[in-house]
């Protein structure tokens, strides 16, 4: 056994050094994101012509759970969400095959593409490039071609989106007046420009024994050479592109801007692939960034202090590790104080490293990382890991001391004593450990995100606990036979330690007095149980405790239809407001969106990332100032969140907030009106924060509607009319320019002065069938109207979302108040309905599942106890520990947060399993003494005193080892484990104290009736 233990230590240590580390388990719901660039289409056209066909083509896919979409100007995003048991790559294959059948997308719309596969926690780093002298175009070019391409070469990077700066393109800007002067038609310009910069293949020839490839080298990167291209010859003179257009390098029309600390910047967001070690990838990226920085001009700086997920991971994991180590130290102190013998202490403590290493090896085999959940499971178990060993060691040591007191002829052999002592309590520790494992089993009935998050915690807890049982029944007796059998040592400790003797004497005296006040003790206990139930009914409910990520993710939006430049000004005000807060020194902002990014932000929205360090005030006060200062900016709506919380909310409800009120209907105007009515009615509910209505409103549009009769009169085909509108005003890519390995678009469109006002659009000259040119307004109605800025849908129904966060109140009560207010105050039009989504939905589903599974677990626990005692009455006595544990757990919650979350519920489940151990030890000892014929009262007092030491040690090690987790709940990484630790700590203290006095009283009362 000792050799096996040594081999386990070596193998476990090696495995631990090679384990991946992450902040959370893989929480990635199988979601396929379909992105489609719809060149210049209005949102309602994108919805009708692009989004709806895509939704229709993928509906009915195997395992598809929900389809969400957003249709904005020139861009469609569709989220296809599958069931949690679906393999992500299988889901992508299914969607790819479905999209192959999509053939009816309009001309000018790109083929739909799948966004790179990444995990929910995939956004691992945000960089910013700034410069005081380098132009925005040069900065963007460096970001695209120097930085992005280099970082994409790092194994594990899924995608890098770039936003900000000026996107370089070669522009052919047509002057319609010059076209009219030179009598050049739009079709002639298009025909020439589409082949203006493409090389021509000439095949090959064989000469002089060699094979020569023939190439027509037409490509150039010189705008002057492009401008020299001939369009046609008139009256013997060539008309060149330069005669009717300006050819130059320019910036593409912006759809997004970025800034860093209030200055223009280029921002890059790096996303990792699933199942990639974040710490290792981040280290490689930082090395690559340092290399890139050395090659850039001195004035160009790459800033990495915005968001770095690896820092949060390291901080979180270190905090949980610290709590685990501190808990282990407390266990050592408790054992040594009680046993006063370093040998017994060492034997008991060996269960900790061996059990934890078995857990780590198991996690590695199952493909689970070291993260805050798995470490949290070990930290919660740390005190319980020595319990079985303590009970075994304590009983063996006691029997060895009793044996050494006997006359030499009556003494048993050492191995016999050790064997008999281990067997004596083996059934009890086996059943006790099985009961704890069964009590933890409901955790594995959770599904969805909460299941993905918490199951690894359960695996780490159960595996380490089961390993501790194996250690206790195998290695512990062997070590006891080797280290505890010295006659001199046994005689020296024949009466136990001073603390053991003192506690035994005091306890026997107290228990004797308690028998004279049975009714008072039982009455007070009953009152405390009623109080605990009352406290439970008064507590608020929440899904998960708030995280402390150290970074704020803030969305600031204003009225849709605002220009990108005006939105940029409001975003700058938000940056300055945040930078005025002492805890915030860095702010990065992205206004609008990046090309093919997985966000559908319009030009009216800005997303800000602000790392913060709390100094001299609590978190709640800091967040109040953040909301106050941002709320002072006129005309904006604000949502304050954090990077990981933000993504969890988006996965659960499709919004960035913890509460999503989804209004479904058809008419966007009516939906927006009803949504604002809902917002007005719930705005005064206490605890509601960051209340916003999704900005689906009418924005200005210029509508060009052809008059078909006049088109026919002038002989203008409809396809030529639509092509003219597309190229003249939106522009169209006609070729490419290569600068080495870099590729840039050549774009053809009207000069800005002929497309920057409604009058310029009206006056644009279109070609007739006989080569003449007439103003566009001759053949089309051109008017200013309004249309939706974006259209959101879910499961093929239009929706608008009223979103909110919760501040300084629990989630469930806020949602209950919202639902009551909406039902009372808001009358929905026919065909419209409301659905509620968000974290509370997951909390309710998880709570129901845990309740059902826990009742089943309690039934199994009852059966296990009955299996040992073969007596329903005795089993019921042991089960009394559950309400006794409930008392301390509820009081602990009342003293800490007064909110019951899913982790707190799991804490109660764990507590109920641990608490039964004490009852098993006590009642089994009573029954053993009864078999020896000892009178009832005497065997209760003796049996209680015999089991006092192991009960106190197991309870205190299990409870006090959780103090570091319970006290550090506000630190990153400890947020989820802390409510569990608080519940278990409080419950164990109450159950241990009351178990020592209530169980003896109830046992005597029952036995008096049965023995009569």
N, C-alpha and C positions, 0 to 999 in steps of 0.2 A: 504493500500500500504506500509506503514511503517513497519507493522508486517511482510509482505511478504519479504521486503528487508532485515529485520533482520534475518529471517529464511534462506534466500539465503546466507547471509554472514556466518552463522554458518555452513550450509551444504557445501558451497564452501570451507571454511577453512578446514573442516574435509577431504573433497575429495583431496584437495591439499596436505595434509600431507601424504596421502596414494598413491600418484601417483608415478609410476616408472619413473626413470630418465635415459636418454641415450643421446649419442652424436648426433645421427641422427635417423630418423624414420627407420623402418625395410626396408632395401634396398635389401633384399635377393631375387634374382631371383630364381625361382624354378629349382634347378639344382641337379641332382643325379650323384654322383661320384662313378664309378665302379672301384675297385682296384683288380688286379690279380697278384699274385706272380707266375712267370713262371720260375721254377727252372732251372737256368743256361742257358736259351735259349738266342741266339744272337738276336739283335734288329729286323733284318729282319724276323727271325722265329717267334718272338713275334708278329710282325705285321700280318704275314700271318696266323699263327696257333691260335692266341689268340685274338688279337684286332679285326681283320676283322670279325671273327664269332660273337663276342659280338656286334659289330656295326650292323651286319646283323640281329641279333636277336631282337635288340631294335628298329631298323628303322621301321617307320610306327606306332609307339606308339601314342596314342591319345594326341594331343596338343604338340608334340615334335617340337621344333623350330630349334635346331642345335645340331649336334653331333661333338664333338672334341675328339681327342685321341692323346696319346703319347706312343710310343713303345720304351722302352729302354732295356738294358741288364737285362733279368730276371724279367721284371716288365712292366705291362700294366696299363695305366690309361685311362678311357673313361669318358668324361663329357657329360651327356645327359641334354641339356638345354631346358626347357619348356617355354611356353608363360607365361606372367606375371599374367594372370588370373587363372592359374592352382594352385590348392592347393598342397603344397609341399608334404604332406603325401600321397595324391592321386597319385602324380607322382612317389613316391618311390614304392607304391604298383604296379603300372603299370609296372615299370622296373623289380621289383622282379618277377612278373608273366612271363614277357618276358624271363628272364634269366632261368626260370624253364625249358624252351624248349631247352636250350643249352646242348647238349650231346656229342659233337664231339671235346672237348678239348683234347689235347694230354696227354699221361701219364706223371705224375710228375708235372703237372700244377695244382695249387690249384683252388678250386672253386672260382669264382668271388664273392667278398663281396662288400656291399655298405658301403661307408664311413659314419661315424656318421653324422646325420643331424645337421648342424650349420648354423648360419647366416653369411652374408658377413662380418659383424663386429665381428664375433664370436671369433676371436683370441684375448683373453683379457689379457693374461699375459705370459711372458717368464721368466723362472727361470734358474739359473745355479748352479750346485753343484761343488765345488772345494775342493781340499785337497792337502796339501804338502806331506803327509806321506801315506795316504790310497792309495792302488793300484787302477789303472783304473778299474780293474775287480770288486773289492769290491765297488767302487764308483758307478759303473753302476748297480750293484746288489741292493745297497741301493736305488738308484733312481727308479728302476723297482718295487721293492717289499716293500720298506718302504714309499717312498714319493708318487709314482704314485697311488698305490692302496688306500692309505688314501685320497688323493685328489679326486680320482674318486668317492668316496663315498659321496662327497658333492652334494646335489641336484642341478641340473642345469649344471653340467659339462658334455660335450658331448664326448670329447676325449682329451687324453694327449699323445703326441708323444715324444719319448725319443731318443736322438741322442748323440753319443760320448761315451767314455769309452770303456771297453772290455766286450762284451756280453758273459757271461759264458755258456759253454757247456761241456759235457763229450765227449771225443774224443777217438775213437778206430782207431789208425793210423797204417795202415798195412805196413809191410815191404815185398815187393814182393820177395826179395831174400830169406828171411826166409820161405815164402810160398813155394818157389821152393825147398828149402832144406828139409822141412817137407812134401812135396808133398801134399799140401793143395790147393784145388781149390777155386776160388772166390765164386762159388755157395755154397760150404760148409760153407764158412765164413758168407755169407749172411744169409743162413738158420739158423745158430746158433744165429747170432747177432739179428735177428728180434724178437727172443723170449728171449733175454738175460736178461731182467730186468722186467718181467711181472709176477705178482702173478697168481696162478692157483686156480680156484674155485673147491672145492671138494664136493659140495652139503651139506648134513647134516645127522646126525644120531640121533636116540633117545635112550637114555640109562639113567637108574636110574631116570626115570621120567622127564628128562631134554632133551631139543633139543640142539644139538651142531652143530654149523656151522663149516664145514671143509674148511680150507684155506691153500693153498700152498704158503708159504711166500718166494718168490724168489727175490722180489725187494730189492735193496741195494743202498746206496749212497757212498759206498766205492769203488773207482776204482780198488783196489787190489782184492776185491771179484769178480768184473766183469771180471778181467783179469784171474781169476782162472777157468773160465768156459771152459769146455771141448768141443773141436770141433769134434774130432774123436779119435779112438784108432788105432795105427799102431804098429804091431809086439808086442802087449801086453803092449805098453806104451801109456798113454794118451797124446794127443797133445792139449794143452790149448791155449786160446786166447793170453796169455802172451808170448807164444813161437813164434808167428808170428806177433804180433802187440804190440804197446805201448798204454796202457790205462791211460788216465790222464785227469785232468781238464785243459781246455785251452780256448782261446778266439776265437770266431767265426770270419771268414773272414769279414773284415770291409767293409761296403758300405757307411759309413759316419763317420765324425769326428766333434768335437765341441771344442770351446775354449772360454775363458772369460778373457779379458784384456791380450791376448797373451799367456795364459797358458791353458793347457789341462783341459777340463771340461766336465761335462755331462749337456746338455741343454734340458729343458723340455718346450714344448709349450702347453698351456692350451687353449682349445676351448670350448665355452659355447654352450648350446642348444638355439634354437630360442625362442624369447619372454621371456627371462629370464632377470631379473633386474641385470645389470652388476655391479652396485655399491654394491648391497646387496651380490651378489655372491663373488665379490672380497673381501669384508670384511670377509666373512666366510672362504675364502681360506687363507687369511692372518693369521687369528686365527689358522687355521689348520697347516699352515707352522710354526708358532711359536711353536706349540705343538710338531711338528715333529722335529724341530731343537733341542729341549731340549732332545730328545731321541737319537740323533746322536752323534758319537764321537766328541770330542772337536775340532779336526782339520778339520772336514767336515763342510763347510759353505754353506748355501742356500742364493743366491743373488737374490733379487727381484727388483733391480734398472735398469733392462734392458728395459723392456717394460711393462707398466701397463696402460691399456686403461682407467681405472677408473680415473686416474689423468688427462688425456686429457678431459674426460667427465666433471669432476668437474671444471676444468679450463675454459672450453668452456661455460658451463652453467652459471658459475659465471660471466664470462665476459658479456654474453647476459643479465643476470639479472641486472648487474651493469648498462649497457646501458639503460635498461628499467627503472630502479629507477631514474637514472640521467635525463632521458627524462621526467619522471613524475614530478620531482622537477622543471624543466624548465617550464612545463605547469603551475604549481602552481604559479611560479613567474610572468609569463605572465598574468595570470588571475588576480592576485592581483594588478599588476601595472595598468592594464586597468580598472578594476572595482573599485579598492580602497574600497572594501567592503568585509569583511571576510564572511558575510552570503552568498552573491551571489557566492563567490569563493567556499565555502564549498558545496553549492547545486550543482554547476557545477562539482566539483571534485568527488562527490559521484558516478558519472557515471563510473569512472575508475575502482575502485575495484569491483563494481557489474558486470560490463561487463566482466572483466577478469575472475571472478569466474564462470560466466555462461559459458565462453569458456572452462575453465578447466573441469567443470562438463560434458560438451559435449564431450570433448576429452576422458575423462574417459569412458563415455558411448560407444564411438566408438572404444575403445581399443587402443588409440594412447597415446604414452608416452609424458612426458615433455622432450623436447629435444631442441637443438639449433634452429630447424626450427619452432616448435610451439611457443617457446619463442620469436623467431624473428618476427613471425607474430604479436604477441601481442606488441612487441616493436615498430614495424612499425605503428601499429594502435594506439599506446598510445596517440598521439596528436590528432587524429581524434575522439577518444572516447568521448571527451568533447564537440565536435563541436555542435552536436544537442542540448545538454543541454545548451551550451553557447547561442546559438541563441534563445532558448526558454526563458531562464532566462533574457537575455538582453532585449528582446521584452516585457516580462511581467513587468520587472522593469521600463522600459521606460513608458509603458502605466499606471502603477500605479503612477508614478511621474506626468504624465500629468493629471491624474484623480484628484490627490490631489490639483492641482493648480486651479481647477474649483471651482466655488461657491458651497457651501455645498449642495444646492438643486439640482444642476446639476450633482453632482457626482453619478457614478454608484456604485453598491455594489462591495465589494472586489472580491468575487467569480466570479461575472460577468466579471469584468475587467480581472482577471486571465484567465478565460475560453476563452473570446474573443481574448485576446493576444496570447494564445496558438494556438487557431484555426487559427488565421490569418497567422501564419507561418508554420502550420502543414503540409500542402500540399508540401510546398517548401522543408522542411527538410526530409519528407518522400521520395519525388522524388530524392532529392540529395543523400540520403543514398542508395536508390535502384540503382541509377546510379553507385555509387562507387562499389556496390556489383556486378552489371552486368559487370562493367569494369574488375573486378578481375576474372570473370568466365572463361576466356580463360585458366587460370592456370589448370583447371580441365580437359582440353582436352589433356594435356600431358600424355604420357604413358612411359613405360620403367622405367629406373632408375631415370630419371629427374622427372617423374610424382610421383614416390614413395617418392622422396625426398621433392618436393616442394608442393604437395597437402596438407600435414598437416599444412604448413605455411598458405596456403590459407584458410583452415578450421578455424584455430585460428583467422585469420584476420577478416573473414566474420562473424563468430559467435559473436565475441566480438563487432564488429561494429553494427550488428543487435540488440544485447542486449543493446547497448548504445542508439539506437533509441527507444526501448521499455521503457527504463528508462526515456528518455526525454519526452515521451508523456504520461507517467503515474506518476512516482514518482516526477519528477521535478516540475510540476504544483502544486502538493499537498504541497511540501515543500515551494514553493514560496508563496502559500496562508497562510502558517503558519509563515514563517520567514521574509517576506519582506513587511508586511502590516502595520507596525507601523507608525503612522502619523508623529511623530517627526523625525523618520529616513528618511521617504520619503521627508519631507520638507527640511531636511539637505542636501540631495543629489538631489534636484529637477532639477538642471542643469547638473547633471552628474559629473564625476570626472574631475580634472584639466587636465589630459592627454586627456580625451575624448574631452573636450571643445577645447583644443589647436589644436589637430589633426583635428577636424571638421572645425575650422576656417581656418587653413592652407590649408586643402584639397579643401575647397570651393574656396579659392582664386586661388590656382593652377589650378583647373579645369576650372575656368572662363578664365584664361589666355590661357590655352591649346586650347580652342575653337577658338582662334585667329591664331593658327598654326596647323590646322587640317592636311594639306597635309604633312607638315614636320614630324609630329608624325606618321601618317600612313605610310609614305614612309620609315622612319627609322625602324618601326616595320616590314614592308615587307622585308627590307634588312636583318634584324636579322633572320627572318624565312628562307630566302635563305641561310644565313650563317650557320644556324643550319643544314639544309639539306646537305650543302657541308661538314660540319664536320662529319656528319653521314657516308657519302660516303668514307671518308678518314680513318675512324676508323678500327682497327683490330677486329677480332672476336675470341671469346673463349667460351668454354662450361661452365666451372665453374672457379671461381678464384682459384689460388693455395691455398691449406690449409697450416696452420702453426701447424703441429702436434707435434713438439718438438722432433721428432725421425726420423732419416734417416734409410731407408731400402735400402741397397746397394747390388747389384749383381755383383760379380767379376767372370768372366769365362776366361778360357784359352783353349788351343787346346784340343779337345776331344782325348781320348786315353792315356792321361797322367795318371800316377799312382796317387792313392789317397794321398800317402806320398808327392809327388812332388807338387800336388795341394795344400796340406796343407801348404807347405812352402810359396807359393805365397799368400795364404790367410793370413798367419802370417805377411807378408810384408804389406798387405793392412791394417791389424789391427794396426800395428805400425805407418803407415802413418796417420791414422785417430787419433790415440792417441796423435800425435804430434801437433794437432790443438787445440788451447786453449779452444774452446767452447765444446770440446768432452772429457769426462773423463772416459767413460765406452764404451766398444765395445764387443759385443758377435758375434760369428761366427759359422756357420754350413756349413761344406764342405761335398759334396755328399748328401745323403738322409737318412732318417730314414725308418724303416720298415713300410710298408703300410701307408706312409705319402702321402698327396694329392699333392705332388710336384714330378716332374719327373727329378729333377736335377741329372746330372751325376757326376762322381768323379771330373770332370774338373770345377765344379761350386761351388761357395761359396756365401752364403747369410749372410750379416752382418747387425746387428741392432746397431745403435749408437745414444743414446739420446744426445741432445745438448741444451745448454743454450746460447742464443745470448747475447753478452756483449757490446763491444764498437764499433761494426761495423754492417752494414746492412746485411740482409739475403743473398742478391745477392752476395756480396763480400765473405761471408762465403762459399757459395756453389761453387763459382769459385775456392777457395783454395782447397775444397774437391776434385773437379774434377781434378785440377792441380796435386795434390799430388798422387792421385790414378792413374792418367794418366802417371805418371813417372815410374810406375812399368812395366817392359818390358814384352810383350807377353800376356797381359790381356785386356779384354774388360770390360767396366764398365757401369752400369746403376744406376743412383742415383734417388731414389724415397722416399716415405713415406708409413708407413704401410697401412693406409686407402686408400690413393690415389692409391697405388700399387694394392690393391684388387679391387677397382673400375675399373681400367684399365683392369685387368684380366677378370672381369665379362663382360665388354663391348666388348673386342676384343680378349680375350684369351692370351694376352701378358701383361707384367708388365709395359709397356710404354704407353705414351699417343697417339702415332702414330704407327700403325701396317700396314706395306706394305706386303700383303700376296701374295706370288708367288705360283701358283698351276701348277703342272706338274706330270710327271711320273718318269723320270730318276733323281735320287738324285744328281748325280755328275753334270749333266747339270743345275739342279735347283740351286745348290750352286754356280756354275760359274756365272749364270745370276744374282743371288742375290748380289754377290760381285760387279758385274758391276753396278748394281743399286746403291749400297752403294758408290762406287767411284764417280758416277756422281752427287750424292746429298750431298756429304760430305761438300762441300764448301758453301752450302746455309746458309745465316745468320739465326741464331736462332736454328739451328739443334744441339742437344746435345745428348750425350750418344748413338751415332749411332752404331748399332750392327747388324750383320747377325747371325741368329740362327745357332748354331754350329752343323749342320747336315753334318758331313764330315766322310771320311773313317778313321777307326781306325784299329790297328793291330788285327788280329785274327789267331788262329792256327786251321786249318781245318783238321779234321780226316775223310777221306772218305774211306769207306770199298771197298776192291776189291773182288767182290762177287765170282769170280771164285776161288780165293784162300781160301775164307771162306768156300766154299763148299769142297775144297780139304782137309782142316783140320777139317771139320765137325763142324764148329762153326755157330750156328743159328744166324740170324740177331738180334733177341731180346736179346740174351745173349751178343752179341757184343755191342749193345747200352746200356745195363745195366752195362756192364763193364766200358765203357767210363764215364757213369754218376756217378757211385759210386767211381771209382778210382780217378777221377780228380775233380769232383764237390762235391762229398760226398753226403750221404743220411742219413736222420734221420731214425734210426732203432728202437728206444725205448725212454722211458722217465725215468728220475730220479727225485724222489720227496724228497725234504728236508723240512719236515714239510708240509706247504701249498705251498711251492715254487716248480715249475716244470721246469726242464731243459732237453734239448734235448740230446740224445745219438746219435752221428754222426759217421758214418763209412766212411773212405776214406783212400787213400794212405798217407804215411808219406810225409811231405813237400819236403824232398830231392829227392823224386821220381816223383814230379809233378811241380817243380818250374823252369823248362827249357824245351825247345822244344826237346832237346836230351833225357831228362828223359822221356818225353811222348813217344818218338819213341821207347825207350828201355823197356817200361812197358811190363810185361809178361802176356799174355792172355792164357787161358786154351783151349786145343784142345779136340776133342771128346774122345780121348783115354787116357786123363789124363796128357798129356805132356804140357809143357809151351813153348810158342814161343814169341819172341819180337813182339810188336804191329805192327811195320813197315813191318813185313812179310805179313800181310793181309790187310794193309790200307796205303793209301797215306797220309802222314803227312807233311803239308807245311804251311808256313807263308803267309797269304794273308791279305787283308783289307776288311772291311765291314762297313756299317753305324753305327754310335754310337747311333743314335736315329732316329725315324721316326715319324713325326707329320702329322696328318690328320685332315681334317675338312669336314664334310658331305661326307665321304667316298672318299675324294680326298687327295692325298699327297700334303703337302704344306711346304714352308719354309718362315720364317718371317724376314723381315728387320724392326727392331724396332728403334724408336727414341723418345726422349723427346724434349721439347721446353724450351729454356732459353732466357730471356730478349727480347722476341718478342711474338706476339699473335699467337695463334694456327692456325687459318684459313689461314692467309697469308703464313705461313710456308708450310702448306699442299698444297695450290695452287701452290707454287713454286716447291714443290716436284713432283706433278702430271705433271706440265709443263715440267720439266727436264726429267722425265722418258719417257713421250710421245715423246719428241724430240730426246733424246740421246740413248734410249735402244730399240733394236729390239728384240722382243720376238720370240723364235722358235715356229714352228707350234704346236698347242696343249697346249701351255703354256699361262697363262693369269694372270693378277694382279688385286687384289682387295684391297681397302683401308678400314681400320677399326680403331676405337679408339674414343676418346672423340669428335673429330670434326664431326664424323658421327652423334652422338647424338645431337650435337649443331645444325647441319643443319636441322635435322628432327624436333627438338623442335622449331627452329625458323620458319620453314614453318607452323607448326601447330599453333603456337602463332599468326602468321600473319593472317591466315585464320580465326581463332577464334576471333581475335581482330576486324577484319572488321565486322564480325557478331555482336560482342558486340557494336560496334559504331552504327550500324544500329538500334539495340534495344535501345540504349541511345537516338538516334534521335527520335524514336517513343515515348519513355517515355516523352521527352521534349515536343513533339508535343501534347501528351495527356494533358499536363498541360496548354500549351499556345494556343493550337488550331491555330497555326500560323507558317507556314514554315519559314518565314523570321525571326521571333523572335527566333525560334529554332536554325537557322543558326548562329544568333548573339551569342548565348550562346556557340555554338560549336567552336566559334573562340578561346575559351580558350585553345583548344587542341594545335594549333600551337604556341600560346603564352607560353604554358607550355613546349613545345618541345625546345624552345630557351634556357631556363635555364638548362634543363636536359642535352642537348648536350654540353653546355659550362662547366657544372659540370664534365662530363666525360672527356672532353678535359683537364681540369685542374688536374684531378686525374690520370687516367691510359691510356686514349685514346684507350681503348678496350671495346667493347660491348660484354657482356656475357649474358647468359640466365637470371641470376638475374637482370641485368640492364634492359633487355627487360621487365621483369615483373614489374620493378620499373616504366617504362613508362606507362604500362597498368594501374597500380595503380594511377599514377599521373593524367592521363587523367580523371579518375573517380572523384578524389578529386577536380581537377581544375574546373569542371563544376559547383560545388556547389556555388562558388562566382558569376558566371554568373547568376545562377538561382535566387539568393538572390537579385541581382541588378535589373534584368529585371522584376521580379515579383513586386518589389517595384515601378518601373516606371509605370507599368500597373495599379497598385492599385491607384496611384496618378492620372493617366489619367482618371480613372473612376470618380474621384472627380472633374474633369473639369479643372485641373491645366494646364497652358500653357507648351509647350514642353520643352523649355530651362529651365524654372523654376523647372519643375518636375524632370528633369535629375539631376540638381545640388542638389535639396533637397533630392531626392531619393538616390543619391550617398552618400550624407552626412549621411542620416539616416542609411544606411547599412555599412558605413565605419567601425564602431566599431566591429560589429559581423564578418565582412569579415576579418579584420585585426587579430582579436583574433583567429578565426578558422584557418586562414592560418598560423599564427605564431606558434600556439600550435602544429599544424600538422607538420610544417616544423622544428621548432627549437627543438622539442622533438627527432628528428632524428640525431641531431648533435653528440651525444655520439656514435651512431652506425657508422656514417660517418667518424668520426675522428679516430676510433679504428678498422679500417678494417684489420689491420695486426695481431690482437690478435686472438688466437684460439677461434673458435665459431662464430666470427663476419664476417668471410670471405665471406659468401654468402649474408648475410643481408646488408653488407656495400655498395655494388654497388647499391642495391635498394634504400637505404637511401640517397646516394649521388644524384641519379637521382631525387627522390621525393623532396629533399631539394632544389636543384637548380631550378627544374621546378616550384615549388610552389612560390618561391621568384619572379621569372620572371613573372609568370602568375598573381600573386596578384598585382604586381606593374603595369603591362601593362593593366590588367583588370580594374584597377581604372581609367584609362585615355582612353584606346582604345575603350572599350565597349561603354562608353557614346558617343564618337564621332561617332562610327558606328551606334548606335541606333538613334542618332539625324538625321543622313544622310538618313537612311532608312525611318524613320517616316515622315520626311519632304516630301518625295516623296509620301508616302501612304496617308498622311493626306491632301495633296493638292487635 
